[in-house]
């Protein structure tokens, strides 16, 4: 037995234009592997249209059918390979996990003249370069200039090289054009801690975001979720059947929730959508390797799963003094990671509405049962969307929500 080879991940393009690309992963299993693979696919902006997977606790075989896009498929393959455990056994895996280091945090700082859609255009470049935005501070000066500070990590782990740094600044300069003034990139140090601080949420805003469950927050007219638990069909597994409306990241939300609730999915099928709905059949076990026989356990799991399906993200607009602030929140995985591409999708929605962002920041907020990632956008007033109007606010919340959920 040796380490993984390239055949552990196979990518087969569709035979004709418009056909889905088939991504197959065949490697040893580990807890939460399916969630990790789905997360990577979501980071690349791909949508999973179907999925089949099976594991006996040692080997994992997963097939994703993903919608084609302008994607660096070689880079996706390398990212998926890096997530796959090796074949050298649990001891090596444990040793490997102990020596692995989190990616270095870098500060990207640029100063330029403001314009509509600027923040999304920069975010698009960073996303295409496979950077993860960990924190951001965006400030607009009275004379119409912008100081943007992005705290980023590099999925390719090459930002320490001069070539990667130059490539990044060149891409940003091309986007900023005549609006650009300066671009700096450096390793973030302890002295930058104060810049990363996240101002606390006002109590009323926190209550509006987190004081309700997912069914209360969901604005979808198709917010029907049916969960069925069957312990009779299989002698060794609990069958969980899910019927719900389709949305962006649905499979990822189900797998990450299962991982966080210590539910191991052994076999499963994520079917193609029919009239906007999905059906999933999941054969699951508890951490003890047995069926989920405890009624309280599967009731708590189903309740949490239903909430995460109905409302994986929360979107509201509140008053911040005389201004309007857009708040977007999503639960943080137990691994400490937030949801991919949220900043990208929110800035895209605001750009499509022609709304300028005066300032923005990303931070964390803790409630009694979990931690949340919170995105805060202070919005400029516009003629088309006078934000003092409830109708205009509802339009903004609706557009942002639909962009995030892929509706």
C-alpha positions as CSV (number, residue, x, y, z in Angstrom):
1,X,0.0,0.0,0.0
2,X,1.3,3.5,-0.8
3,X,0.1,7.0,-1.0
4,X,-2.6,8.2,-3.4
5,X,-2.0,8.3,-7.1
6,X,-3.7,10.6,-9.6
7,X,-6.4,7.9,-10.3
8,X,-7.9,8.7,-6.9
9,X,-9.6,11.6,-8.5
10,X,-11.0,11.3,-12.1
11,X,-12.7,14.2,-14.0
12,X,-14.7,13.3,-17.1
13,X,-16.1,16.2,-19.1
14,X,-19.6,15.9,-20.6
15,X,-19.8,14.3,-24.0
16,X,-21.7,17.2,-25.5
17,X,-21.9,20.9,-24.6
18,X,-24.1,21.4,-21.5
19,X,-23.7,17.9,-20.2
20,X,-22.4,17.7,-16.6
21,X,-18.8,16.9,-15.8
22,X,-18.4,13.7,-13.7
23,X,-16.0,13.9,-10.8
24,X,-15.1,10.6,-9.2
25,X,-13.2,10.3,-5.9
26,X,-12.0,6.8,-4.8
27,X,-9.9,6.9,-1.6
28,X,-9.8,5.7,2.0
29,X,-12.6,7.2,4.1
30,X,-12.4,9.5,7.1
31,X,-14.9,11.4,9.3
32,X,-16.3,14.3,7.4
33,X,-14.6,13.5,4.1
34,X,-17.7,14.0,2.0
35,X,-18.4,17.4,3.5
36,X,-14.8,18.5,2.8
37,X,-15.0,17.4,-0.9
38,X,-18.4,19.2,-1.3
39,X,-16.9,22.3,0.2
40,X,-14.0,22.3,-2.3
41,X,-16.5,21.9,-5.2
42,X,-18.5,24.8,-3.8
43,X,-15.4,27.0,-3.5
44,X,-14.9,26.6,-7.2
45,X,-18.4,27.9,-7.8
46,X,-19.7,24.5,-9.1
47,X,-23.1,23.1,-8.5
48,X,-23.6,19.4,-7.7
49,X,-26.5,18.1,-9.8
50,X,-26.3,14.4,-8.7
51,X,-24.1,12.4,-6.3
52,X,-23.6,8.7,-5.4
53,X,-21.3,7.5,-2.7
54,X,-20.5,4.5,-0.5
55,X,-18.0,3.5,2.2
56,X,-17.6,0.6,4.5
57,X,-15.5,2.7,6.9
58,X,-12.3,2.2,5.1
59,X,-12.8,3.0,1.4
60,X,-14.8,5.9,0.0
61,X,-16.2,6.0,-3.5
62,X,-18.0,9.3,-4.4
63,X,-19.3,10.4,-7.8
64,X,-20.4,14.0,-8.3
65,X,-22.2,15.3,-11.4
66,X,-21.4,19.0,-11.5
67,X,-22.6,21.7,-13.9
68,X,-19.8,22.8,-16.2
69,X,-18.2,26.2,-16.0
70,X,-15.0,28.0,-16.9
71,X,-13.0,26.1,-14.3
72,X,-9.3,25.2,-13.9
73,X,-10.0,21.4,-13.7
74,X,-6.4,20.5,-13.0
75,X,-6.5,22.8,-10.0
76,X,-9.8,21.3,-8.8
77,X,-8.3,17.8,-9.1
78,X,-5.2,18.8,-7.1
79,X,-7.4,20.3,-4.4
80,X,-9.6,17.2,-4.2
81,X,-6.5,15.0,-4.1
82,X,-5.0,17.0,-1.2
83,X,-8.2,16.4,0.8
84,X,-8.1,12.6,0.3
85,X,-6.5,10.5,3.1
86,X,-3.5,8.4,2.1
87,X,-3.4,4.7,2.0
88,X,-0.8,4.3,4.7
89,X,-3.2,3.5,7.6
90,X,-4.6,5.4,10.5
91,X,-1.3,5.8,12.3
92,X,0.1,7.8,9.4
93,X,-3.1,9.8,9.0
94,X,-2.9,10.7,12.7
95,X,0.8,11.7,12.4
96,X,0.1,13.6,9.2
97,X,-2.7,15.6,10.8
98,X,-0.5,16.5,13.8
99,X,2.3,18.0,11.7
100,X,0.1,19.8,9.1
101,X,0.1,23.6,9.6
102,X,-2.7,26.0,8.9
103,X,-2.1,28.2,5.8
104,X,-0.3,31.5,6.4
105,X,-2.4,34.6,6.7
106,X,-1.6,37.5,4.3
107,X,-2.8,41.1,4.2
108,X,-3.7,42.5,0.8
109,X,-4.1,46.2,0.9
110,X,-4.9,48.6,-1.9
111,X,-6.0,52.2,-2.2
112,X,-8.0,53.5,-5.1
113,X,-10.8,55.7,-6.3
114,X,-14.2,54.3,-5.6
115,X,-16.7,53.2,-8.3
116,X,-19.8,51.0,-8.5
117,X,-19.1,47.3,-8.3
118,X,-15.5,47.7,-7.3
119,X,-15.6,45.5,-4.2
120,X,-17.2,42.6,-6.2
121,X,-14.7,43.0,-9.0
122,X,-11.8,42.7,-6.6
123,X,-13.5,39.7,-4.8
124,X,-14.0,38.0,-8.1
125,X,-10.2,38.2,-8.9
126,X,-9.3,36.9,-5.5
127,X,-11.8,34.0,-5.8
128,X,-10.5,33.1,-9.3
129,X,-6.9,33.0,-7.9
130,X,-8.1,30.5,-5.2
131,X,-7.7,32.8,-2.2
132,X,-10.0,32.4,0.8
133,X,-11.1,35.7,2.3
134,X,-10.8,35.3,6.1
135,X,-11.4,38.9,7.1
136,X,-12.0,42.2,5.3
137,X,-12.0,45.9,6.2
138,X,-13.3,48.3,3.6
139,X,-13.3,52.0,4.3
140,X,-14.4,54.9,2.1
141,X,-12.8,58.4,2.6
142,X,-14.8,61.6,2.3
143,X,-13.0,62.4,-1.0
144,X,-14.4,59.2,-2.7
145,X,-11.3,57.0,-2.3
146,X,-11.3,53.5,-0.9
147,X,-8.9,51.7,1.4
148,X,-9.5,47.9,1.2
149,X,-7.7,45.4,3.4
150,X,-8.3,41.7,2.8
151,X,-6.9,39.1,5.1
152,X,-6.5,36.0,2.8
153,X,-5.1,32.5,2.7
154,X,-3.9,30.8,-0.4
155,X,-5.3,27.4,-1.3
156,X,-2.2,26.8,-3.5
157,X,0.1,27.8,-0.6
158,X,2.3,29.9,-2.9
159,X,1.8,33.4,-1.6
160,X,5.3,33.4,-0.1
161,X,6.8,33.4,-3.6
162,X,7.5,36.6,-5.5
163,X,5.9,35.2,-8.6
164,X,2.5,34.6,-6.9
165,X,2.6,38.0,-5.2
166,X,3.3,39.7,-8.5
167,X,0.6,37.7,-10.3
168,X,-1.9,38.8,-7.7
169,X,-1.1,42.5,-7.9
170,X,-1.0,42.4,-11.7
171,X,-4.5,40.9,-11.8
172,X,-5.8,43.5,-9.4
173,X,-4.2,46.3,-11.3
174,X,-5.8,45.1,-14.5
175,X,-9.2,45.2,-12.8
176,X,-8.7,48.6,-11.1
177,X,-7.4,50.2,-14.2
178,X,-7.1,54.0,-14.0
179,X,-8.9,53.9,-10.6
180,X,-6.0,52.1,-9.0
181,X,-3.4,53.9,-6.9
182,X,-1.4,51.3,-4.9
183,X,-1.4,47.6,-4.1
184,X,0.6,46.0,-1.3
185,X,0.8,42.3,-0.1
186,X,2.5,41.2,3.1
187,X,2.5,38.5,5.7
188,X,0.0,39.4,8.4
189,X,1.6,39.8,11.8
190,X,0.5,40.2,15.4
191,X,0.6,44.0,15.0
192,X,-2.3,43.7,12.6
193,X,-4.6,42.2,15.3
194,X,-6.4,45.4,15.9
195,X,-7.3,45.8,12.3
196,X,-9.0,42.4,12.3
197,X,-11.2,43.2,15.3
198,X,-14.9,42.8,14.6
199,X,-17.2,45.4,16.2
200,X,-19.9,43.7,18.3
201,X,-23.4,43.4,17.0
202,X,-26.1,45.6,18.6
203,X,-28.3,43.5,20.8
204,X,-31.4,44.2,18.7
205,X,-29.7,43.2,15.5
206,X,-28.3,40.0,17.1
207,X,-31.7,39.1,18.4
208,X,-33.3,39.6,14.9
209,X,-30.5,37.4,13.3
210,X,-30.2,34.6,15.9
211,X,-33.3,34.8,18.1
212,X,-35.4,32.8,15.6
213,X,-35.1,29.3,14.1
214,X,-34.6,28.5,10.5
215,X,-38.3,28.0,9.7
216,X,-39.1,31.5,10.9
217,X,-36.2,33.1,9.0
218,X,-36.8,31.3,5.7
219,X,-38.4,33.6,3.1
220,X,-38.8,30.9,0.4
221,X,-42.3,30.0,-0.7
222,X,-41.0,26.4,-1.3
223,X,-39.7,25.9,2.2
224,X,-41.1,22.4,2.6
225,X,-38.8,19.8,4.1
226,X,-39.9,16.2,4.7
227,X,-37.5,14.0,6.7
228,X,-38.3,10.3,7.2
229,X,-36.3,8.0,9.5
230,X,-36.5,4.2,9.0
231,X,-34.7,1.7,11.3
232,X,-36.5,-1.4,9.8
233,X,-35.3,-1.5,6.2
234,X,-31.6,-2.2,6.9
235,X,-30.1,-4.5,9.6
236,X,-27.0,-2.3,10.1
237,X,-28.0,1.3,9.1
238,X,-30.7,3.9,9.7
239,X,-32.3,5.1,6.5
240,X,-32.8,8.9,6.3
241,X,-34.9,10.1,3.4
242,X,-35.0,13.8,2.6
243,X,-37.4,15.7,0.3
244,X,-36.8,19.4,-0.1
245,X,-36.5,22.3,-2.4
246,X,-33.3,22.6,-4.4
247,X,-30.8,25.4,-3.5
248,X,-27.1,26.2,-3.8
249,X,-24.9,24.2,-1.5
250,X,-27.7,21.8,-0.4
251,X,-25.6,18.7,-0.5
252,X,-22.8,20.5,1.4
253,X,-25.2,21.7,4.1
254,X,-26.5,18.2,4.6
255,X,-23.1,16.6,4.9
256,X,-21.6,19.3,7.1
257,X,-24.5,19.1,9.5
258,X,-24.2,15.3,9.6
259,X,-20.5,15.6,10.4
260,X,-21.1,18.2,13.1
261,X,-23.9,16.0,14.7
262,X,-21.6,12.9,14.7
263,X,-23.7,11.1,12.1
264,X,-21.7,9.0,9.6
265,X,-23.2,8.6,6.1
266,X,-22.2,5.2,4.8
267,X,-24.2,5.1,1.6
268,X,-26.2,7.7,-0.2
269,X,-27.7,9.1,-3.3
270,X,-28.4,12.7,-4.2
271,X,-30.9,12.6,-7.1
272,X,-31.4,15.0,-9.9
273,X,-34.0,17.7,-9.2
274,X,-37.6,17.3,-10.3
275,X,-39.8,20.4,-10.5
276,X,-37.3,22.2,-8.3
277,X,-37.2,19.5,-5.6
278,X,-34.6,17.0,-4.5
279,X,-34.8,13.5,-3.0
280,X,-32.0,12.1,-0.9
281,X,-31.6,8.5,0.5
282,X,-28.9,8.3,3.1
283,X,-27.9,5.2,5.1
284,X,-26.3,6.4,8.3
285,X,-24.8,5.3,11.6
286,X,-23.8,6.9,14.8
287,X,-20.2,7.3,16.0
288,X,-20.5,3.9,17.7
289,X,-21.0,2.2,14.3
290,X,-24.6,1.3,15.1
291,X,-28.0,2.5,14.0
292,X,-29.3,5.7,15.4
293,X,-31.8,3.9,17.7
294,X,-32.2,6.6,20.4
295,X,-35.4,8.6,19.5
296,X,-34.0,11.7,21.2
297,X,-30.8,11.5,19.1
298,X,-32.5,11.2,15.7
299,X,-35.1,13.8,16.7
300,X,-32.4,16.3,17.6
301,X,-30.5,15.5,14.4
302,X,-33.5,15.8,12.2
303,X,-34.5,19.1,13.9
304,X,-31.0,20.5,13.3
305,X,-30.9,19.2,9.7
306,X,-34.3,20.7,8.9
307,X,-33.2,24.1,10.2
308,X,-29.9,24.0,8.2
309,X,-31.8,23.1,5.0
310,X,-34.5,25.7,5.5
311,X,-32.1,28.5,6.4
312,X,-28.4,27.9,5.9
313,X,-27.9,31.7,5.7
314,X,-29.7,34.6,7.4
315,X,-30.1,38.0,5.8
316,X,-31.5,41.2,7.3
317,X,-31.1,45.0,7.0
318,X,-30.9,47.1,10.2
319,X,-30.4,50.7,11.1
320,X,-26.9,51.8,12.1
321,X,-27.3,55.3,13.2
322,X,-28.7,57.2,10.2
323,X,-27.4,54.6,7.8
324,X,-28.6,51.1,6.7
325,X,-26.5,48.0,7.4
326,X,-26.9,44.6,5.6
327,X,-26.1,41.7,7.8
328,X,-25.5,38.2,6.5
329,X,-24.8,35.2,8.9
330,X,-24.0,31.6,8.4
331,X,-23.1,28.9,11.0
332,X,-19.4,28.0,11.3
333,X,-18.5,24.3,11.0
334,X,-17.0,22.6,14.1
335,X,-13.8,22.6,12.1
336,X,-13.8,26.4,12.4
337,X,-14.5,27.1,8.7
338,X,-17.3,29.3,7.4
339,X,-19.3,28.9,4.3
340,X,-17.5,29.4,0.9
341,X,-18.2,32.3,-1.4
342,X,-20.6,34.2,0.8
343,X,-18.7,37.5,0.3
344,X,-18.5,36.9,-3.4
345,X,-22.3,36.3,-3.7
346,X,-23.4,39.2,-1.6
347,X,-21.1,41.7,-3.4
348,X,-22.4,40.3,-6.7
349,X,-26.1,40.9,-5.6
350,X,-25.4,44.4,-4.5
351,X,-23.5,45.2,-7.7
352,X,-26.4,43.9,-9.8
353,X,-28.7,46.3,-7.9
354,X,-26.3,49.2,-8.4
355,X,-25.8,49.7,-4.6
356,X,-22.5,51.0,-3.4
357,X,-20.8,49.6,-0.3
358,X,-19.5,52.3,2.1
359,X,-17.8,49.8,4.4
360,X,-17.6,46.1,4.9
361,X,-16.2,43.6,7.5
362,X,-16.3,39.9,8.3
363,X,-16.2,38.6,11.9
364,X,-17.5,35.9,14.2
365,X,-20.4,35.9,16.7
366,X,-21.2,33.3,19.3
367,X,-24.6,32.2,20.5
368,X,-25.4,29.6,23.2
369,X,-25.2,26.6,20.9
370,X,-22.8,27.6,18.0
371,X,-20.6,30.1,16.4
372,X,-21.6,32.2,13.4
373,X,-19.7,34.0,10.6
374,X,-21.2,37.5,10.2
375,X,-20.8,39.8,7.1
376,X,-21.6,43.4,7.7
377,X,-22.1,45.9,4.8
378,X,-22.8,49.6,5.4
379,X,-24.8,50.6,2.3
380,X,-24.8,53.9,0.4
381,X,-28.2,55.4,-0.4
382,X,-29.2,55.3,-4.0
383,X,-31.9,56.9,-6.1
384,X,-33.3,53.5,-7.2
385,X,-33.1,52.0,-3.7
386,X,-33.9,54.6,-1.0
387,X,-33.1,52.3,2.0
388,X,-35.4,54.2,4.3
389,X,-38.2,52.5,2.4
390,X,-39.3,49.1,3.7
391,X,-40.1,48.0,0.1
392,X,-36.5,48.8,-1.0
393,X,-35.0,47.0,1.9
394,X,-37.1,43.9,1.2
395,X,-35.9,44.0,-2.4
396,X,-32.3,44.1,-1.3
397,X,-32.8,41.2,1.2
398,X,-34.6,39.2,-1.5
399,X,-32.0,39.7,-4.2
400,X,-29.1,38.9,-1.8
401,X,-30.9,35.8,-0.5
402,X,-31.7,34.5,-4.0
403,X,-28.1,35.0,-5.1
404,X,-26.8,33.1,-2.0
405,X,-29.3,30.3,-2.4
406,X,-29.0,30.0,-6.2
407,X,-32.8,30.7,-6.8
